[in-house]
Amino acid sequence: MAKITVKANGPYLVSGAEIVDETGTPFPVEAGKPVALCRCGASQRKPFCDGTHVK
């Protein structure tokens, strides 16, 4: 089951889900590890968080 944790002033942490783009192509992510998705829009690694929101 997918789990999404909203971090205060930070990214969405997603675990147990496949991350795909608008065409359904999966992003390469390490199985079993949570990923951080950008929610500020400033990341250079979209859709993944690169910590830019801290600056």
FENTA-V205826 format. One record per backbone hydrogen bond with DSSP energy under -1.0 kcal/mol. NH is the residue of the N-H (numbers start at 1). CO is the residue of the C=O. If there is no record, write none. Layout:
# FENTA-V205826
[[NH/CO] [NH/CO]]
This chain:
# FENTA-V205826
[[3/15] [5/13] [7/11] [10/7] [12/37] [13/5] [14/35] [15/3] [21/25] [24/21] [27/19] [33/30] [35/14] [37/12] [38/47] [48/45] [49/36] [54/51] [55/52]]
